[in-house]
């Protein structure tokens, strides 16, 4: 009896949390646009002689994740139905395929539970990376050395591209687009590749101070380790979770229905 009460309370709480996250995404995006503008303004003030075009590009890079997320939410409507990809990549386990309507009949269909934690982590990744960038990278001056302009440009592209990908993935998940799991894996691989490209490019740039080249591997390895931790935690969940398989792959375990309840 206590187990049933706990299950009901947990289901209700998880559903409310997921609903609040989804409903609050547009407000979060607008708040981030204002916050990023203020953050760049403060960084410009504390970067003597900052180059104004660089400040504008930094503002655009920080604003890009919110713009991408709003665009995804606008493009994919909550009531839309999506076809499954023709090629199935997640093949672990034995599953029974459902049609789009039948999948929605189950209580575990949706982005509640651990999936909400995953989406919250993807969202949190945006301000964390932005803060790390603004603290570590002063906005360049017009007379900045070429190596720093190259370094700043690479890190700015990395910030805009990866944060936009992670924010866009949140939009795909709350709209229950079937490609979400595989695109998340692709983004992890892109994140790792970006760190390798930055390291290789900077190694080929001349006149980089030895102190910078000494610290750069630690920075890039730290970013790769963060991605590795995310992969180790969440990849098994993406492959085996009944909620993920039901919501994005429209399938349920072939022989076990005890944890699945119809709405």
HELIX and SHEET records of a PDB file:
HELIX    1   1 UNK A    2  UNK A   45  1                                  44    
HELIX    2   2 UNK A   52  UNK A   75  1                                  24    
HELIX    3   3 UNK A  100  UNK A  103  1                                   4    
HELIX    4   4 UNK A  114  UNK A  136  1                                  23    
HELIX    5   5 UNK A  146  UNK A  174  1                                  29    
HELIX    6   6 UNK A  180  UNK A  204  1                                  25    
HELIX    7   7 UNK A  210  UNK A  240  1                                  31    
HELIX    8   8 UNK A  242  UNK A  249  1                                   8    
SHEET    1   A 2 UNK A  95  UNK A  97  0                                        
SHEET    2   A 2 UNK A 251  UNK A 253 -1                                        
END                                                                             
